[in-house]
Amino acid sequence: MTKWPSLPESFRVERLSPPERRPVPCVLDTDTYNEIDDQFCLAWAALSPDIDLKAVYAAPFFNDRSQGPADGMEKSYREIIKLYELMGLAHEGFVLRGVDRYMSGPEDPVDSYAARDLIDRAMRRPDDDPLYVLTIGCPVNVASALLLEPRIARKIVVVWLGGNPVGWPTAKEFNLQQDVHASRVLFDSGVPLVLIPCQQVTTHLATTIPELERFLSESSPVGRYLYENTRDYMLHYAGISSGRKALSKVIWDITAVAWCLMPDTMPSKLIPSPMLSDTLHWGFDPTRHLIREVFMVHRDPIFTELFSVLGRG
């Protein structure tokens, strides 16, 4: 049984306050090829002068865009490199492959370059200056790092887009259910955790083809790619040929950067860490350690800042 560090609640609460220092020291853990929204988050993090992005980790995924978690991770790795080339940024030694499979049990981490890099970077952080781990996919890279070296819980803050609001009828959501063992590690380890849920929270971050065309189609190379990639994805998956008229797309993952830089646009509260059942429902125990849960987003200022940064990239 993993022995997690005993963190004073006052320490955890302090860590769960939005970061004040600029630039914010971050790593990004992303299943980039899974959809088209991770790309926006990655570009924003890489181009913002207020984010000190130290590494990017490719996370696994398995859906109709991959043949399995290993293939999903590899496709994500290649997509990250593609974006870095579009931004004119070096990626050698900076973009790392993550795990090629999911955890087989609650105590079975999967080793990878990403997990080892996170451990190394976290352990070198000053005690009073945590590393923010922006996790916008299946959290198996991060959970594996925590299991391999539990002491990093004192050195990091995990900002995770995953699950549904605590109190929602079900926790079932793509990132969470890809690896339930890994998701439980985030809730059970005591690591300072900012939970950005999906239903009725990040679902408000919808955009449209005309809006993207207006702000990105004639901007930077990466901006044009994001517009064209999203447009093509939307038209392919939306069934536009069947006569559907209204069409929008949620860009969920930008919330990880937005919480670091624009916390006023993402109201949140401290709650006891929920328990995740085998049926993917939330359980409650008021004596559990605290996490921070975002409960709404203000869409327009987030997109305004995002488009401003991407237009300069």
C-alpha positions in Angstrom: 0.0 0.0 0.0 1.5 3.3 -1.1 2.4 5.6 1.9 1.4 9.1 0.8 3.0 12.1 2.4 1.0 13.6 5.3 0.3 17.2 4.2 -1.1 19.6 6.7 -4.5 20.9 5.6 -3.2 24.5 5.9 -0.4 23.7 3.5 -2.8 22.1 1.0 -5.2 25.0 1.2 -2.4 27.4 0.5 -1.3 25.4 -2.5 -4.8 25.4 -3.8 -4.9 29.2 -4.1 -4.4 30.4 -7.7 -0.7 31.0 -8.5 0.4 34.6 -8.0 3.9 34.5 -9.4 4.4 35.1 -13.1 5.4 33.3 -15.2 3.7 30.2 -13.8 6.0 27.2 -13.8 4.0 24.4 -15.6 4.2 21.1 -17.4 1.4 20.0 -19.7 0.1 16.5 -19.9 -2.0 16.1 -23.0 -3.8 13.5 -25.2 -3.4 16.0 -28.0 -4.7 13.9 -30.9 -7.8 12.8 -29.1 -9.8 15.8 -30.3 -9.0 19.3 -31.4 -9.1 21.2 -28.1 -5.8 20.1 -26.5 -4.1 21.9 -29.4 -5.6 25.2 -28.3 -4.4 24.7 -24.7 -0.9 23.7 -25.8 -0.5 26.7 -28.1 -1.8 29.1 -25.4 0.6 27.6 -22.8 3.6 27.6 -25.2 3.0 31.2 -26.4 1.8 33.0 -23.3 4.5 35.1 -21.6 2.8 34.4 -18.3 3.4 30.6 -18.5 6.8 29.1 -18.1 6.2 25.8 -19.9 9.0 23.4 -19.0 7.9 20.2 -20.7 5.0 18.6 -22.6 4.0 15.0 -22.0 2.0 12.9 -24.5 -0.9 11.0 -22.8 -2.6 7.9 -24.1 -6.2 7.7 -25.3 -8.4 5.1 -26.9 -11.4 6.1 -29.1 -12.2 6.1 -32.8 -9.1 8.2 -33.5 -6.7 5.5 -32.2 -6.2 1.8 -32.2 -5.4 1.6 -28.5 -3.7 3.6 -25.7 -0.2 3.2 -27.1 -1.3 4.3 -30.6 -3.2 7.3 -29.0 -0.1 8.3 -27.1 2.1 8.1 -30.2 -0.3 10.1 -32.3 -0.5 12.7 -29.5 3.3 12.9 -29.4 3.4 13.5 -33.1 0.7 16.1 -32.9 2.6 18.0 -30.2 5.7 18.1 -32.4 3.6 19.3 -35.3 2.3 22.2 -33.3 5.8 23.1 -32.0 7.0 23.3 -35.6 4.1 25.5 -36.6 5.0 27.8 -33.7 8.7 27.8 -34.6 9.7 26.4 -31.2 12.3 23.8 -30.5 10.9 20.5 -29.1 13.9 18.3 -28.8 14.2 17.0 -25.2 11.1 19.1 -24.3 8.3 16.9 -25.7 8.3 13.5 -24.1 6.4 10.2 -24.7 4.1 9.1 -21.9 2.8 5.7 -20.9 1.7 3.2 -23.6 -1.0 1.5 -21.5 -3.3 2.0 -18.5 -2.7 0.9 -15.0 -3.6 -2.7 -14.3 -4.4 -2.1 -10.6 -4.4 0.7 -7.9 -0.8 0.1 -7.0 0.6 -0.6 -10.5 2.2 2.6 -12.0 3.3 2.5 -15.7 6.9 3.8 -16.1 7.7 6.2 -18.9 9.9 9.1 -19.9 7.1 11.5 -19.0 6.6 10.1 -15.5 10.4 10.1 -14.8 10.7 13.7 -16.1 7.9 14.9 -13.9 9.4 13.2 -10.9 12.8 14.8 -11.6 11.4 18.3 -12.2 9.1 18.1 -9.2 11.8 17.0 -6.8 14.1 19.9 -7.9 11.4 22.5 -7.2 12.0 24.8 -4.1 9.6 23.9 -1.3 7.8 27.2 -1.6 7.5 27.2 -5.4 5.4 24.3 -6.7 5.2 23.0 -10.3 1.7 23.2 -11.8 0.9 20.0 -13.6 -1.8 20.9 -16.2 -3.4 17.6 -16.9 -6.0 17.6 -19.8 -6.4 13.9 -20.6 -6.3 10.6 -18.9 -4.1 11.2 -15.8 -2.1 8.0 -15.9 1.2 9.8 -16.5 0.7 11.9 -13.4 -0.7 9.1 -11.3 2.2 6.9 -12.2 4.7 9.6 -11.2 2.9 9.9 -7.9 3.0 6.2 -7.2 6.7 5.9 -8.3 7.7 8.8 -6.1 5.0 9.8 -3.6 7.1 12.7 -2.2 6.3 14.8 -5.3 2.8 15.4 -3.8 4.6 18.1 -1.7 6.1 19.7 -4.8 3.3 19.9 -7.3 -0.3 21.2 -7.9 -2.3 19.1 -10.3 -4.9 21.0 -12.4 -7.0 18.3 -14.0 -9.8 18.6 -16.5 -11.8 15.4 -15.8 -14.9 13.9 -14.4 -18.2 15.8 -13.8 -19.1 18.1 -10.9 -19.1 16.4 -7.5 -22.8 16.0 -6.9 -23.6 15.3 -10.5 -25.5 12.0 -11.0 -22.4 10.3 -12.4 -18.7 10.9 -12.5 -18.5 9.2 -15.9 -16.5 11.3 -18.4 -13.9 10.4 -21.0 -10.7 11.5 -19.3 -11.7 9.9 -15.9 -13.0 6.6 -17.3 -10.0 5.9 -19.5 -8.1 4.8 -16.4 -10.2 4.7 -13.2 -7.2 3.5 -11.2 -5.2 6.6 -12.2 -8.1 8.9 -11.6 -8.5 7.5 -8.0 -4.9 8.3 -7.3 -5.6 12.0 -7.9 -8.4 11.9 -5.4 -6.9 9.6 -2.8 -3.2 10.6 -2.7 -3.7 14.0 -1.0 -1.9 15.8 -3.8 -3.1 19.4 -4.1 -5.8 19.0 -6.8 -7.8 21.6 -8.8 -10.7 19.7 -10.4 -12.1 21.3 -13.5 -15.3 19.2 -14.2 -17.0 18.9 -17.6 -20.8 18.9 -17.4 -22.3 22.4 -16.9 -18.8 23.9 -16.3 -16.4 23.5 -19.2 -19.3 22.7 -21.5 -19.9 26.5 -21.6 -16.7 27.0 -23.6 -18.2 26.5 -27.0 -17.1 28.2 -30.1 -18.2 28.2 -33.7 -16.6 28.1 -37.2 -17.4 31.7 -37.9 -15.9 32.9 -34.6 -12.7 30.9 -35.2 -12.5 32.1 -38.8 -12.9 35.7 -37.6 -10.1 35.5 -35.1 -7.7 32.8 -36.3 -8.0 32.2 -40.1 -5.7 35.1 -41.0 -3.5 35.1 -37.9 -0.4 33.2 -37.2 0.5 29.8 -38.7 -0.6 28.0 -35.6 -3.8 30.0 -35.4 -4.6 29.1 -39.0 -4.0 25.5 -38.3 -6.2 25.5 -35.2 -9.0 27.1 -37.2 -8.7 24.7 -40.1 -8.3 21.6 -37.9 -11.3 22.5 -35.8 -13.5 23.3 -38.8 -12.7 20.0 -40.5 -13.3 18.1 -37.2 -16.6 19.8 -36.6 -17.9 19.2 -40.1 -16.8 15.6 -40.1 -18.3 14.7 -36.7 -21.4 16.9 -36.6 -23.4 15.2 -39.3 -23.7 18.4 -41.2 -24.8 16.5 -44.3 -27.9 15.2 -42.5 -29.3 18.7 -42.3 -28.1 19.9 -38.9 -28.0 23.7 -38.9 -26.7 24.9 -35.5 -23.1 23.9 -35.0 -20.6 24.6 -32.2 -17.7 22.9 -30.4 -16.6 22.9 -26.8 -12.9 23.7 -26.4 -12.7 22.2 -22.9 -9.0 22.0 -22.3 -8.2 25.7 -22.4 -9.5 25.9 -18.8 -6.3 24.5 -17.4 -4.3 27.6 -18.6 -7.2 29.9 -17.8 -7.3 28.8 -14.2 -3.6 29.6 -13.7 -3.8 33.0 -15.4 -7.4 34.2 -15.1 -8.8 32.6 -11.9 -11.5 35.3 -11.6 -13.1 33.8 -14.8 -13.3 30.4 -13.1 -15.1 30.6 -9.7 -14.2 27.7 -7.4 -14.6 26.3 -3.9 -12.8 24.0 -1.5 -14.6 20.7 -1.0 -13.7 17.3 0.6 -12.1 15.1 -1.9 -14.7 12.7 -3.3 -14.4 9.0 -3.5 -14.8 7.3 -6.9 -16.9 4.1 -7.0 -16.5 1.1 -9.3 -19.7 2.2 -11.0 -18.3 5.7 -11.6 -20.4 7.5 -9.0 -19.2 9.9 -6.4 -19.0 9.0 -2.7 -18.7 11.5 0.1 -16.9 11.7 3.4 -16.6 15.2 5.0 -13.4 14.1 6.9 -11.5 13.7 3.6 -8.7 16.1 2.7 -9.7 19.2 0.6 -9.5 19.8 -3.1 -10.6 22.8 -5.1 -13.5 22.4 -7.6 -14.3 24.9 -10.3 -18.1 25.3 -10.5 -18.5 27.8 -13.4 -16.6 29.6 -16.2 -16.9 33.0 -17.8 -16.5 32.2 -21.4 -16.0 35.5 -23.2 -12.9 36.8 -21.4 -11.2 33.4 -21.7 -11.7 33.3 -25.5 -10.7 36.9 -25.8 -7.3 36.3 -24.2 -6.8 33.0 -26.0 -7.4 34.6 -29.4 -5.1 37.5 -28.5 -2.2 35.1 -27.7 -2.8 32.8 -30.7 -2.9 35.8 -33.0 0.6 36.7 -32.0 2.0 33.2 -32.3 
